[in-house]
Amino acid sequence: MNEYEIATKKVLPHLCKNLNWPVQLISAYGRVPVQIGGSTVWADFAFYISKNQKAVPWLLVEVKQAGTPLEQALPQAESYSLILGSPFFCVSDGDNFDFYMTGDSQGKSVKLKNGCLPPVPSSEYLESGVEYVSFPKEIDNIIDLFFVGLK
């Protein structure tokens, strides 16, 4: 499986099932813009909460190919989480899931105990009446075709 397939067929279903998160508050794969200096990179997933009628990142997820040590993805996921202000982040290869509480600077995050998921906020923060950064349907279709082409 390539990274896209791992993300959409393994990671996302696992997290949705175990966190019971409203799908309207989860970004599509590869659609989370992260501004680093003068350029924009794209994180894999973000799980949002609704706070003051705005979408706020709660959990950032970075997916890697099977066989890639999750520790290699840690600095990338941690930096994205710091930039976006997400209190939690996850690195996964589809079979293994490491969750962290974001620290106050690079290298200061705290790994959660194996098997422990980040806390799920109370229901008023999971109302889906907010919008996060999204793209017109045509752009989403083009991006999906691009990922299919990568297969």
Phi and psi in radians as a Rosetta constraint file:
Dihedral C 1 N 2 CA 2 C 2 CIRCULARHARMONIC -1.495 0.35
Dihedral N 2 CA 2 C 2 N 3 CIRCULARHARMONIC 3.054 0.35
Dihedral C 2 N 3 CA 3 C 3 CIRCULARHARMONIC -1.051 0.35
Dihedral N 3 CA 3 C 3 N 4 CIRCULARHARMONIC -0.720 0.35
Dihedral C 3 N 4 CA 4 C 4 CIRCULARHARMONIC -1.046 0.35
Dihedral N 4 CA 4 C 4 N 5 CIRCULARHARMONIC -0.795 0.35
Dihedral C 4 N 5 CA 5 C 5 CIRCULARHARMONIC -1.140 0.35
Dihedral N 5 CA 5 C 5 N 6 CIRCULARHARMONIC -0.724 0.35
Dihedral C 5 N 6 CA 6 C 6 CIRCULARHARMONIC -1.048 0.35
Dihedral N 6 CA 6 C 6 N 7 CIRCULARHARMONIC -0.791 0.35
Dihedral C 6 N 7 CA 7 C 7 CIRCULARHARMONIC -1.099 0.35
Dihedral N 7 CA 7 C 7 N 8 CIRCULARHARMONIC -0.816 0.35
Dihedral C 7 N 8 CA 8 C 8 CIRCULARHARMONIC -1.510 0.35
Dihedral N 8 CA 8 C 8 N 9 CIRCULARHARMONIC -0.472 0.35
Dihedral C 8 N 9 CA 9 C 9 CIRCULARHARMONIC -1.754 0.35
Dihedral N 9 CA 9 C 9 N 10 CIRCULARHARMONIC -0.328 0.35
Dihedral C 9 N 10 CA 10 C 10 CIRCULARHARMONIC -2.126 0.35
Dihedral N 10 CA 10 C 10 N 11 CIRCULARHARMONIC -0.976 0.35
Dihedral C 10 N 11 CA 11 C 11 CIRCULARHARMONIC -1.169 0.35
Dihedral N 11 CA 11 C 11 N 12 CIRCULARHARMONIC -0.952 0.35
Dihedral C 11 N 12 CA 12 C 12 CIRCULARHARMONIC -1.056 0.35
Dihedral N 12 CA 12 C 12 N 13 CIRCULARHARMONIC -0.847 0.35
Dihedral C 12 N 13 CA 13 C 13 CIRCULARHARMONIC -1.042 0.35
Dihedral N 13 CA 13 C 13 N 14 CIRCULARHARMONIC -0.693 0.35
Dihedral C 13 N 14 CA 14 C 14 CIRCULARHARMONIC -1.077 0.35
Dihedral N 14 CA 14 C 14 N 15 CIRCULARHARMONIC -0.834 0.35
Dihedral C 14 N 15 CA 15 C 15 CIRCULARHARMONIC -1.191 0.35
Dihedral N 15 CA 15 C 15 N 16 CIRCULARHARMONIC -0.712 0.35
Dihedral C 15 N 16 CA 16 C 16 CIRCULARHARMONIC -1.060 0.35
Dihedral N 16 CA 16 C 16 N 17 CIRCULARHARMONIC -0.756 0.35
Dihedral C 16 N 17 CA 17 C 17 CIRCULARHARMONIC -1.149 0.35
Dihedral N 17 CA 17 C 17 N 18 CIRCULARHARMONIC -0.810 0.35
Dihedral C 17 N 18 CA 18 C 18 CIRCULARHARMONIC -1.409 0.35
Dihedral N 18 CA 18 C 18 N 19 CIRCULARHARMONIC -0.465 0.35
Dihedral C 18 N 19 CA 19 C 19 CIRCULARHARMONIC -1.710 0.35
Dihedral N 19 CA 19 C 19 N 20 CIRCULARHARMONIC -0.299 0.35
Dihedral C 19 N 20 CA 20 C 20 CIRCULARHARMONIC 0.936 0.35
Dihedral N 20 CA 20 C 20 N 21 CIRCULARHARMONIC 0.866 0.35
Dihedral C 20 N 21 CA 21 C 21 CIRCULARHARMONIC -1.607 0.35
Dihedral N 21 CA 21 C 21 N 22 CIRCULARHARMONIC 2.439 0.35
Dihedral C 21 N 22 CA 22 C 22 CIRCULARHARMONIC -1.105 0.35
Dihedral N 22 CA 22 C 22 N 23 CIRCULARHARMONIC 2.236 0.35
Dihedral C 22 N 23 CA 23 C 23 CIRCULARHARMONIC -1.069 0.35
Dihedral N 23 CA 23 C 23 N 24 CIRCULARHARMONIC -0.461 0.35
Dihedral C 23 N 24 CA 24 C 24 CIRCULARHARMONIC -1.174 0.35
Dihedral N 24 CA 24 C 24 N 25 CIRCULARHARMONIC -0.283 0.35
Dihedral C 24 N 25 CA 25 C 25 CIRCULARHARMONIC -1.874 0.35
Dihedral N 25 CA 25 C 25 N 26 CIRCULARHARMONIC 0.419 0.35
Dihedral C 25 N 26 CA 26 C 26 CIRCULARHARMONIC -2.147 0.35
Dihedral N 26 CA 26 C 26 N 27 CIRCULARHARMONIC 2.254 0.35
Dihedral C 26 N 27 CA 27 C 27 CIRCULARHARMONIC -1.210 0.35
Dihedral N 27 CA 27 C 27 N 28 CIRCULARHARMONIC 2.746 0.35
Dihedral C 27 N 28 CA 28 C 28 CIRCULARHARMONIC -1.315 0.35
Dihedral N 28 CA 28 C 28 N 29 CIRCULARHARMONIC 2.743 0.35
Dihedral C 28 N 29 CA 29 C 29 CIRCULARHARMONIC -0.974 0.35
Dihedral N 29 CA 29 C 29 N 30 CIRCULARHARMONIC 2.275 0.35
Dihedral C 29 N 30 CA 30 C 30 CIRCULARHARMONIC 1.259 0.35
Dihedral N 30 CA 30 C 30 N 31 CIRCULARHARMONIC 0.301 0.35
Dihedral C 30 N 31 CA 31 C 31 CIRCULARHARMONIC -1.996 0.35
Dihedral N 31 CA 31 C 31 N 32 CIRCULARHARMONIC 0.482 0.35
Dihedral C 31 N 32 CA 32 C 32 CIRCULARHARMONIC -1.930 0.35
Dihedral N 32 CA 32 C 32 N 33 CIRCULARHARMONIC 1.761 0.35
Dihedral C 32 N 33 CA 33 C 33 CIRCULARHARMONIC -1.266 0.35
Dihedral N 33 CA 33 C 33 N 34 CIRCULARHARMONIC 2.340 0.35
Dihedral C 33 N 34 CA 34 C 34 CIRCULARHARMONIC -2.222 0.35
Dihedral N 34 CA 34 C 34 N 35 CIRCULARHARMONIC 2.061 0.35
Dihedral C 34 N 35 CA 35 C 35 CIRCULARHARMONIC -1.482 0.35
Dihedral N 35 CA 35 C 35 N 36 CIRCULARHARMONIC 2.055 0.35
Dihedral C 35 N 36 CA 36 C 36 CIRCULARHARMONIC -2.138 0.35
Dihedral N 36 CA 36 C 36 N 37 CIRCULARHARMONIC 1.872 0.35
Dihedral C 36 N 37 CA 37 C 37 CIRCULARHARMONIC 1.065 0.35
Dihedral N 37 CA 37 C 37 N 38 CIRCULARHARMONIC -2.241 0.35
Dihedral C 37 N 38 CA 38 C 38 CIRCULARHARMONIC -1.612 0.35
Dihedral N 38 CA 38 C 38 N 39 CIRCULARHARMONIC 0.109 0.35
Dihedral C 38 N 39 CA 39 C 39 CIRCULARHARMONIC -2.159 0.35
Dihedral N 39 CA 39 C 39 N 40 CIRCULARHARMONIC 2.853 0.35
Dihedral C 39 N 40 CA 40 C 40 CIRCULARHARMONIC -2.028 0.35
Dihedral N 40 CA 40 C 40 N 41 CIRCULARHARMONIC 2.284 0.35
Dihedral C 40 N 41 CA 41 C 41 CIRCULARHARMONIC -2.002 0.35
Dihedral N 41 CA 41 C 41 N 42 CIRCULARHARMONIC 2.991 0.35
Dihedral C 41 N 42 CA 42 C 42 CIRCULARHARMONIC -2.203 0.35
Dihedral N 42 CA 42 C 42 N 43 CIRCULARHARMONIC 2.091 0.35
Dihedral C 42 N 43 CA 43 C 43 CIRCULARHARMONIC -1.389 0.35
Dihedral N 43 CA 43 C 43 N 44 CIRCULARHARMONIC 2.834 0.35
Dihedral C 43 N 44 CA 44 C 44 CIRCULARHARMONIC -1.328 0.35
Dihedral N 44 CA 44 C 44 N 45 CIRCULARHARMONIC -0.948 0.35
Dihedral C 44 N 45 CA 45 C 45 CIRCULARHARMONIC -2.466 0.35
Dihedral N 45 CA 45 C 45 N 46 CIRCULARHARMONIC 2.685 0.35
Dihedral C 45 N 46 CA 46 C 46 CIRCULARHARMONIC -2.389 0.35
Dihedral N 46 CA 46 C 46 N 47 CIRCULARHARMONIC 2.363 0.35
Dihedral C 46 N 47 CA 47 C 47 CIRCULARHARMONIC -1.778 0.35
Dihedral N 47 CA 47 C 47 N 48 CIRCULARHARMONIC 2.134 0.35
Dihedral C 47 N 48 CA 48 C 48 CIRCULARHARMONIC -1.815 0.35
Dihedral N 48 CA 48 C 48 N 49 CIRCULARHARMONIC 2.752 0.35
Dihedral C 48 N 49 CA 49 C 49 CIRCULARHARMONIC -2.052 0.35
Dihedral N 49 CA 49 C 49 N 50 CIRCULARHARMONIC 2.815 0.35
Dihedral C 49 N 50 CA 50 C 50 CIRCULARHARMONIC -1.718 0.35
Dihedral N 50 CA 50 C 50 N 51 CIRCULARHARMONIC 2.021 0.35
Dihedral C 50 N 51 CA 51 C 51 CIRCULARHARMONIC -2.318 0.35
Dihedral N 51 CA 51 C 51 N 52 CIRCULARHARMONIC 2.067 0.35
Dihedral C 51 N 52 CA 52 C 52 CIRCULARHARMONIC 0.953 0.35
Dihedral N 52 CA 52 C 52 N 53 CIRCULARHARMONIC 0.712 0.35
Dihedral C 52 N 53 CA 53 C 53 CIRCULARHARMONIC 1.074 0.35
Dihedral N 53 CA 53 C 53 N 54 CIRCULARHARMONIC 0.459 0.35
Dihedral C 53 N 54 CA 54 C 54 CIRCULARHARMONIC -2.177 0.35
Dihedral N 54 CA 54 C 54 N 55 CIRCULARHARMONIC 2.586 0.35
Dihedral C 54 N 55 CA 55 C 55 CIRCULARHARMONIC -1.442 0.35
Dihedral N 55 CA 55 C 55 N 56 CIRCULARHARMONIC 2.170 0.35
Dihedral C 55 N 56 CA 56 C 56 CIRCULARHARMONIC -2.146 0.35
Dihedral N 56 CA 56 C 56 N 57 CIRCULARHARMONIC 2.251 0.35
Dihedral C 56 N 57 CA 57 C 57 CIRCULARHARMONIC -1.061 0.35
Dihedral N 57 CA 57 C 57 N 58 CIRCULARHARMONIC 2.332 0.35
Dihedral C 57 N 58 CA 58 C 58 CIRCULARHARMONIC -1.955 0.35
Dihedral N 58 CA 58 C 58 N 59 CIRCULARHARMONIC -0.722 0.35
Dihedral C 58 N 59 CA 59 C 59 CIRCULARHARMONIC -2.410 0.35
Dihedral N 59 CA 59 C 59 N 60 CIRCULARHARMONIC 2.105 0.35
Dihedral C 59 N 60 CA 60 C 60 CIRCULARHARMONIC -1.712 0.35
Dihedral N 60 CA 60 C 60 N 61 CIRCULARHARMONIC 2.408 0.35
Dihedral C 60 N 61 CA 61 C 61 CIRCULARHARMONIC -2.175 0.35
Dihedral N 61 CA 61 C 61 N 62 CIRCULARHARMONIC 2.235 0.35
Dihedral C 61 N 62 CA 62 C 62 CIRCULARHARMONIC -2.054 0.35
Dihedral N 62 CA 62 C 62 N 63 CIRCULARHARMONIC 2.214 0.35
Dihedral C 62 N 63 CA 63 C 63 CIRCULARHARMONIC -1.879 0.35
Dihedral N 63 CA 63 C 63 N 64 CIRCULARHARMONIC 2.451 0.35
Dihedral C 63 N 64 CA 64 C 64 CIRCULARHARMONIC -2.241 0.35
Dihedral N 64 CA 64 C 64 N 65 CIRCULARHARMONIC 2.813 0.35
Dihedral C 64 N 65 CA 65 C 65 CIRCULARHARMONIC -1.096 0.35
Dihedral N 65 CA 65 C 65 N 66 CIRCULARHARMONIC 2.616 0.35
Dihedral C 65 N 66 CA 66 C 66 CIRCULARHARMONIC -1.001 0.35
Dihedral N 66 CA 66 C 66 N 67 CIRCULARHARMONIC 2.430 0.35
Dihedral C 66 N 67 CA 67 C 67 CIRCULARHARMONIC 1.609 0.35
Dihedral N 67 CA 67 C 67 N 68 CIRCULARHARMONIC -0.255 0.35
Dihedral C 67 N 68 CA 68 C 68 CIRCULARHARMONIC -1.410 0.35
Dihedral N 68 CA 68 C 68 N 69 CIRCULARHARMONIC 2.158 0.35
Dihedral C 68 N 69 CA 69 C 69 CIRCULARHARMONIC -1.023 0.35
Dihedral N 69 CA 69 C 69 N 70 CIRCULARHARMONIC 2.265 0.35
Dihedral C 69 N 70 CA 70 C 70 CIRCULARHARMONIC -1.071 0.35
Dihedral N 70 CA 70 C 70 N 71 CIRCULARHARMONIC -0.477 0.35
Dihedral C 70 N 71 CA 71 C 71 CIRCULARHARMONIC -1.057 0.35
Dihedral N 71 CA 71 C 71 N 72 CIRCULARHARMONIC -0.500 0.35
Dihedral C 71 N 72 CA 72 C 72 CIRCULARHARMONIC -1.170 0.35
Dihedral N 72 CA 72 C 72 N 73 CIRCULARHARMONIC -0.510 0.35
Dihedral C 72 N 73 CA 73 C 73 CIRCULARHARMONIC -1.516 0.35
Dihedral N 73 CA 73 C 73 N 74 CIRCULARHARMONIC -0.217 0.35
Dihedral C 73 N 74 CA 74 C 74 CIRCULARHARMONIC -1.000 0.35
Dihedral N 74 CA 74 C 74 N 75 CIRCULARHARMONIC -0.899 0.35
Dihedral C 74 N 75 CA 75 C 75 CIRCULARHARMONIC -1.048 0.35
Dihedral N 75 CA 75 C 75 N 76 CIRCULARHARMONIC -0.684 0.35
Dihedral C 75 N 76 CA 76 C 76 CIRCULARHARMONIC -1.120 0.35
Dihedral N 76 CA 76 C 76 N 77 CIRCULARHARMONIC -0.904 0.35
Dihedral C 76 N 77 CA 77 C 77 CIRCULARHARMONIC -1.088 0.35
Dihedral N 77 CA 77 C 77 N 78 CIRCULARHARMONIC -0.727 0.35
Dihedral C 77 N 78 CA 78 C 78 CIRCULARHARMONIC -1.109 0.35
Dihedral N 78 CA 78 C 78 N 79 CIRCULARHARMONIC -0.762 0.35
Dihedral C 78 N 79 CA 79 C 79 CIRCULARHARMONIC -1.151 0.35
Dihedral N 79 CA 79 C 79 N 80 CIRCULARHARMONIC -0.703 0.35
Dihedral C 79 N 80 CA 80 C 80 CIRCULARHARMONIC -1.077 0.35
Dihedral N 80 CA 80 C 80 N 81 CIRCULARHARMONIC -0.746 0.35
Dihedral C 80 N 81 CA 81 C 81 CIRCULARHARMONIC -1.113 0.35
Dihedral N 81 CA 81 C 81 N 82 CIRCULARHARMONIC -0.715 0.35
Dihedral C 81 N 82 CA 82 C 82 CIRCULARHARMONIC -1.112 0.35
Dihedral N 82 CA 82 C 82 N 83 CIRCULARHARMONIC -0.792 0.35
Dihedral C 82 N 83 CA 83 C 83 CIRCULARHARMONIC -1.117 0.35
Dihedral N 83 CA 83 C 83 N 84 CIRCULARHARMONIC -0.737 0.35
Dihedral C 83 N 84 CA 84 C 84 CIRCULARHARMONIC -1.433 0.35
Dihedral N 84 CA 84 C 84 N 85 CIRCULARHARMONIC -0.232 0.35
Dihedral C 84 N 85 CA 85 C 85 CIRCULARHARMONIC 1.333 0.35
Dihedral N 85 CA 85 C 85 N 86 CIRCULARHARMONIC 0.500 0.35
Dihedral C 85 N 86 CA 86 C 86 CIRCULARHARMONIC -1.449 0.35
Dihedral N 86 CA 86 C 86 N 87 CIRCULARHARMONIC 2.234 0.35
Dihedral C 86 N 87 CA 87 C 87 CIRCULARHARMONIC -1.257 0.35
Dihedral N 87 CA 87 C 87 N 88 CIRCULARHARMONIC -0.288 0.35
Dihedral C 87 N 88 CA 88 C 88 CIRCULARHARMONIC -2.396 0.35
Dihedral N 88 CA 88 C 88 N 89 CIRCULARHARMONIC 2.677 0.35
Dihedral C 88 N 89 CA 89 C 89 CIRCULARHARMONIC -2.557 0.35
Dihedral N 89 CA 89 C 89 N 90 CIRCULARHARMONIC 2.848 0.35
Dihedral C 89 N 90 CA 90 C 90 CIRCULARHARMONIC -2.413 0.35
Dihedral N 90 CA 90 C 90 N 91 CIRCULARHARMONIC 2.479 0.35
Dihedral C 90 N 91 CA 91 C 91 CIRCULARHARMONIC -2.088 0.35
Dihedral N 91 CA 91 C 91 N 92 CIRCULARHARMONIC 2.405 0.35
Dihedral C 91 N 92 CA 92 C 92 CIRCULARHARMONIC -2.610 0.35
Dihedral N 92 CA 92 C 92 N 93 CIRCULARHARMONIC 2.633 0.35
Dihedral C 92 N 93 CA 93 C 93 CIRCULARHARMONIC -1.959 0.35
Dihedral N 93 CA 93 C 93 N 94 CIRCULARHARMONIC 0.218 0.35
Dihedral C 93 N 94 CA 94 C 94 CIRCULARHARMONIC 1.665 0.35
Dihedral N 94 CA 94 C 94 N 95 CIRCULARHARMONIC -0.457 0.35
Dihedral C 94 N 95 CA 95 C 95 CIRCULARHARMONIC -1.893 0.35
Dihedral N 95 CA 95 C 95 N 96 CIRCULARHARMONIC -0.589 0.35
Dihedral C 95 N 96 CA 96 C 96 CIRCULARHARMONIC -2.038 0.35
Dihedral N 96 CA 96 C 96 N 97 CIRCULARHARMONIC 2.460 0.35
Dihedral C 96 N 97 CA 97 C 97 CIRCULARHARMONIC -2.290 0.35
Dihedral N 97 CA 97 C 97 N 98 CIRCULARHARMONIC 2.046 0.35
Dihedral C 97 N 98 CA 98 C 98 CIRCULARHARMONIC -1.923 0.35
Dihedral N 98 CA 98 C 98 N 99 CIRCULARHARMONIC 2.155 0.35
Dihedral C 98 N 99 CA 99 C 99 CIRCULARHARMONIC -1.895 0.35
Dihedral N 99 CA 99 C 99 N 100 CIRCULARHARMONIC 2.529 0.35
Dihedral C 99 N 100 CA 100 C 100 CIRCULARHARMONIC -2.365 0.35
Dihedral N 100 CA 100 C 100 N 101 CIRCULARHARMONIC 2.609 0.35
Dihedral C 100 N 101 CA 101 C 101 CIRCULARHARMONIC -1.637 0.35
Dihedral N 101 CA 101 C 101 N 102 CIRCULARHARMONIC 2.189 0.35
Dihedral C 101 N 102 CA 102 C 102 CIRCULARHARMONIC -1.162 0.35
Dihedral N 102 CA 102 C 102 N 103 CIRCULARHARMONIC 2.266 0.35
Dihedral C 102 N 103 CA 103 C 103 CIRCULARHARMONIC -1.435 0.35
Dihedral N 103 CA 103 C 103 N 104 CIRCULARHARMONIC -3.008 0.35
Dihedral C 103 N 104 CA 104 C 104 CIRCULARHARMONIC -1.542 0.35
Dihedral N 104 CA 104 C 104 N 105 CIRCULARHARMONIC -0.111 0.35
Dihedral C 104 N 105 CA 105 C 105 CIRCULARHARMONIC -2.817 0.35
Dihedral N 105 CA 105 C 105 N 106 CIRCULARHARMONIC 2.960 0.35
Dihedral C 105 N 106 CA 106 C 106 CIRCULARHARMONIC -0.980 0.35
Dihedral N 106 CA 106 C 106 N 107 CIRCULARHARMONIC 2.293 0.35
Dihedral C 106 N 107 CA 107 C 107 CIRCULARHARMONIC 1.503 0.35
Dihedral N 107 CA 107 C 107 N 108 CIRCULARHARMONIC 0.014 0.35
Dihedral C 107 N 108 CA 108 C 108 CIRCULARHARMONIC -1.886 0.35
Dihedral N 108 CA 108 C 108 N 109 CIRCULARHARMONIC 0.130 0.35
Dihedral C 108 N 109 CA 109 C 109 CIRCULARHARMONIC -1.291 0.35
Dihedral N 109 CA 109 C 109 N 110 CIRCULARHARMONIC 2.766 0.35
Dihedral C 109 N 110 CA 110 C 110 CIRCULARHARMONIC -2.021 0.35
Dihedral N 110 CA 110 C 110 N 111 CIRCULARHARMONIC 2.156 0.35
Dihedral C 110 N 111 CA 111 C 111 CIRCULARHARMONIC -1.295 0.35
Dihedral N 111 CA 111 C 111 N 112 CIRCULARHARMONIC 2.336 0.35
Dihedral C 111 N 112 CA 112 C 112 CIRCULARHARMONIC -1.382 0.35
Dihedral N 112 CA 112 C 112 N 113 CIRCULARHARMONIC 2.650 0.35
Dihedral C 112 N 113 CA 113 C 113 CIRCULARHARMONIC -0.956 0.35
Dihedral N 113 CA 113 C 113 N 114 CIRCULARHARMONIC 2.470 0.35
Dihedral C 113 N 114 CA 114 C 114 CIRCULARHARMONIC -0.865 0.35
Dihedral N 114 CA 114 C 114 N 115 CIRCULARHARMONIC 2.314 0.35
Dihedral C 114 N 115 CA 115 C 115 CIRCULARHARMONIC 1.510 0.35
Dihedral N 115 CA 115 C 115 N 116 CIRCULARHARMONIC -0.184 0.35
Dihedral C 115 N 116 CA 116 C 116 CIRCULARHARMONIC -1.544 0.35
Dihedral N 116 CA 116 C 116 N 117 CIRCULARHARMONIC 2.266 0.35
Dihedral C 116 N 117 CA 117 C 117 CIRCULARHARMONIC -1.603 0.35
Dihedral N 117 CA 117 C 117 N 118 CIRCULARHARMONIC 2.756 0.35
Dihedral C 117 N 118 CA 118 C 118 CIRCULARHARMONIC -1.157 0.35
Dihedral N 118 CA 118 C 118 N 119 CIRCULARHARMONIC 2.743 0.35
Dihedral C 118 N 119 CA 119 C 119 CIRCULARHARMONIC -1.131 0.35
Dihedral N 119 CA 119 C 119 N 120 CIRCULARHARMONIC 2.601 0.35
Dihedral C 119 N 120 CA 120 C 120 CIRCULARHARMONIC -1.760 0.35
Dihedral N 120 CA 120 C 120 N 121 CIRCULARHARMONIC 2.201 0.35
Dihedral C 120 N 121 CA 121 C 121 CIRCULARHARMONIC -1.170 0.35
Dihedral N 121 CA 121 C 121 N 122 CIRCULARHARMONIC 2.854 0.35
Dihedral C 121 N 122 CA 122 C 122 CIRCULARHARMONIC -1.127 0.35
Dihedral N 122 CA 122 C 122 N 123 CIRCULARHARMONIC 2.843 0.35
Dihedral C 122 N 123 CA 123 C 123 CIRCULARHARMONIC -1.027 0.35
Dihedral N 123 CA 123 C 123 N 124 CIRCULARHARMONIC -0.546 0.35
Dihedral C 123 N 124 CA 124 C 124 CIRCULARHARMONIC -1.121 0.35
Dihedral N 124 CA 124 C 124 N 125 CIRCULARHARMONIC -0.353 0.35
Dihedral C 124 N 125 CA 125 C 125 CIRCULARHARMONIC -1.537 0.35
Dihedral N 125 CA 125 C 125 N 126 CIRCULARHARMONIC -0.096 0.35
Dihedral C 125 N 126 CA 126 C 126 CIRCULARHARMONIC -1.948 0.35
Dihedral N 126 CA 126 C 126 N 127 CIRCULARHARMONIC 0.357 0.35
Dihedral C 126 N 127 CA 127 C 127 CIRCULARHARMONIC -1.286 0.35
Dihedral N 127 CA 127 C 127 N 128 CIRCULARHARMONIC 2.419 0.35
Dihedral C 127 N 128 CA 128 C 128 CIRCULARHARMONIC -1.671 0.35
Dihedral N 128 CA 128 C 128 N 129 CIRCULARHARMONIC 0.375 0.35
Dihedral C 128 N 129 CA 129 C 129 CIRCULARHARMONIC -1.459 0.35
Dihedral N 129 CA 129 C 129 N 130 CIRCULARHARMONIC 0.268 0.35
Dihedral C 129 N 130 CA 130 C 130 CIRCULARHARMONIC -1.981 0.35
Dihedral N 130 CA 130 C 130 N 131 CIRCULARHARMONIC 2.801 0.35
Dihedral C 130 N 131 CA 131 C 131 CIRCULARHARMONIC -2.041 0.35
Dihedral N 131 CA 131 C 131 N 132 CIRCULARHARMONIC 2.451 0.35
Dihedral C 131 N 132 CA 132 C 132 CIRCULARHARMONIC -1.931 0.35
Dihedral N 132 CA 132 C 132 N 133 CIRCULARHARMONIC -3.140 0.35
Dihedral C 132 N 133 CA 133 C 133 CIRCULARHARMONIC -1.046 0.35
Dihedral N 133 CA 133 C 133 N 134 CIRCULARHARMONIC 2.112 0.35
Dihedral C 133 N 134 CA 134 C 134 CIRCULARHARMONIC -2.414 0.35
Dihedral N 134 CA 134 C 134 N 135 CIRCULARHARMONIC 2.993 0.35
Dihedral C 134 N 135 CA 135 C 135 CIRCULARHARMONIC -2.101 0.35
Dihedral N 135 CA 135 C 135 N 136 CIRCULARHARMONIC 2.710 0.35
Dihedral C 135 N 136 CA 136 C 136 CIRCULARHARMONIC -1.005 0.35
Dihedral N 136 CA 136 C 136 N 137 CIRCULARHARMONIC 2.624 0.35
Dihedral C 136 N 137 CA 137 C 137 CIRCULARHARMONIC -0.939 0.35
Dihedral N 137 CA 137 C 137 N 138 CIRCULARHARMONIC -0.634 0.35
Dihedral C 137 N 138 CA 138 C 138 CIRCULARHARMONIC -1.080 0.35
Dihedral N 138 CA 138 C 138 N 139 CIRCULARHARMONIC -0.721 0.35
Dihedral C 138 N 139 CA 139 C 139 CIRCULARHARMONIC -1.160 0.35
Dihedral N 139 CA 139 C 139 N 140 CIRCULARHARMONIC -0.761 0.35
Dihedral C 139 N 140 CA 140 C 140 CIRCULARHARMONIC -1.003 0.35
Dihedral N 140 CA 140 C 140 N 141 CIRCULARHARMONIC -0.729 0.35
Dihedral C 140 N 141 CA 141 C 141 CIRCULARHARMONIC -1.098 0.35
Dihedral N 141 CA 141 C 141 N 142 CIRCULARHARMONIC -0.731 0.35
Dihedral C 141 N 142 CA 142 C 142 CIRCULARHARMONIC -1.127 0.35
Dihedral N 142 CA 142 C 142 N 143 CIRCULARHARMONIC -0.745 0.35
Dihedral C 142 N 143 CA 143 C 143 CIRCULARHARMONIC -1.124 0.35
Dihedral N 143 CA 143 C 143 N 144 CIRCULARHARMONIC -0.747 0.35
Dihedral C 143 N 144 CA 144 C 144 CIRCULARHARMONIC -1.058 0.35
Dihedral N 144 CA 144 C 144 N 145 CIRCULARHARMONIC -0.741 0.35
Dihedral C 144 N 145 CA 145 C 145 CIRCULARHARMONIC -1.100 0.35
Dihedral N 145 CA 145 C 145 N 146 CIRCULARHARMONIC -0.654 0.35
Dihedral C 145 N 146 CA 146 C 146 CIRCULARHARMONIC -1.067 0.35
Dihedral N 146 CA 146 C 146 N 147 CIRCULARHARMONIC -0.798 0.35
Dihedral C 146 N 147 CA 147 C 147 CIRCULARHARMONIC -1.140 0.35
Dihedral N 147 CA 147 C 147 N 148 CIRCULARHARMONIC -0.649 0.35
Dihedral C 147 N 148 CA 148 C 148 CIRCULARHARMONIC -1.106 0.35
Dihedral N 148 CA 148 C 148 N 149 CIRCULARHARMONIC -0.703 0.35
Dihedral C 148 N 149 CA 149 C 149 CIRCULARHARMONIC -1.101 0.35
Dihedral N 149 CA 149 C 149 N 150 CIRCULARHARMONIC -0.551 0.35
Dihedral C 149 N 150 CA 150 C 150 CIRCULARHARMONIC -1.178 0.35
Dihedral N 150 CA 150 C 150 N 151 CIRCULARHARMONIC -0.441 0.35
